[in-house]
Amino acid sequence: MRLAHIKLAGFKSFVDPTVISVSQDLVGIVGPNGCGKSNIIDAVRWVLGESKASALRGDSMQDVIFAGSDNRKAVGRASVEIVFDNHLNKITGQWSSYAEIAIKRVLQRDGISSYYINNLQVRRRDISDLFLGTGVGGRGYAIIEQGMISRIIEARPQELRSFLEEAAGISQYRERRQETFLRLIETRKNLTRLEDICLELTSQLQHLEIQARIAKNYKLLQEKLHRSQSLLWLQRRTEAINQQTHAKKEIQRLETELEIVLRDQHNAEREYEKIRTKEYIVNDKLLQVQGQLYAIDAQIGRLEQEINHLRNTIDRLAHQIQEAENQLERSNQLKKTKLENLAHWYQEKESGIKSPGIYS
Ligand code: ATP
C-alpha cells in the first residue's frame, strides 16, 4: 500500500486547495524555514486521527484551520485527504476491494469534526482500525518526523514496546486483546451489577405482584365504572331526549296560548281604547250635566227663596184675610146690630107713625 496524494485545503498555511503527489517511492520536500514542510506531516498525522493539539504544534484543535494572514482572511474549515494506492490489496476487510483508499478529515471552526473513507462518513475508530498493524496511524512508526528518532531512543520501555509491537504487526492483536480484556472486566462488572439488580428485583417482585393484583383489580373496577358511566350516560341521554321532546311540545302549546293571549290582549286594548273614548264623552257630558245641575241648584235656591217669600206673603195675606174676616164679622155684627137697630127704628117709626112723638 503506497501513499499516492495528499490534498490539503484551509489546513494551517495551505489555505488554497493543494495537491501533493507522491509519485515515487522517495520524495523530498524542500523549502525555506517556515514555508510549511512540517505542516504537511501535521496534515498526515491529523487526517489519521490525531486528537492532541500539542502533537500538531497548536494550542487547540481549531489552530489547524487557516487563521488568516496579512492579505488573506481566515477560513472556517480545514480539510485534508490522503489517497493510498491499494493495487496490491494490502488493505483487508470491507475496503479490500477498492483500488484506492481515500481518507479524509474535515474540521469546522465550531468544532465539528468528521471523517470519511472513500467519501463515506465513518468514525475515527474506523480509520485507526483500517491501519492497525501497518505502522500507519497517528502514533505509528510510519511517520518519522523531526526529532522522532531521538524520541525513540529516549523512549520509556512501554513506549518502545508499543513501537516494536506496531512494527512487528502484532499491535492490532494486542490492542484487540486489551479491548477484549477491558470488555471482559466491564462485562464482569455488569454481571455483578445484574446479580445485584436480580436480587433487588426478586425482593421487589412480590411487592410488585401485590401491586399488579391491585392494579388489575383497579383496572377491572375502572372498566366496570366506565361501563356503568356509559349506561348512566345513555339513560340520562334518553331521559334528556324525552324531556326535550316534551319541552318542545310544551313550548308549542305555550306559544299557541301566548298567541291567543296576545290576540285577547290586543282586543282588550282595542276595547279599552273604545271605553276610554266613551269615558271621555261621558266625562264631557257629566261636566255639562254638572254645569246644568249647578244652574238648577241655583234656580231651586232662587225658587225656594221665592216660595218662602210667597209663604210669608200668604201668611201675611191669610192674616190680613183673617183680619178682614174678623173685620167683616164685626162689620156684619155691627150691620146686624144696625140692621136690628134699623129694624127697631123702623118698627119704632112705624109705631111712631101710629103713635106720634117717637122717632129713630
Ligand atoms: P522549519 O523548516 O523552520 O521547520 P517549516 O517549513 O516546517 O519550517 P512549518 O513549521 O510547517 O514550516 O510552518 C510554519 C508556518 O505555518 C508559519 O509561517 C505559520 O505562520 C504557518 N501556520 C501555522 N499554522 C497556521 C494557521 N493556523 N494559519 C495560518 N498559518 C499557519
Boltz pocket constraint, residues with backbone or C-beta under 6 A from the ligand:
constraints:
  - pocket:
      binder: B
      contacts: [[A, 11], [A, 12], [A, 13], [A, 31], [A, 32], [A, 33], [A, 34], [A, 35], [A, 36], [A, 37], [A, 38], [A, 39], [A, 40], [A, 62], [A, 63], [A, 64], [A, 65], [A, 66], [A, 67], [A, 68]]
      max_distance: 6.0
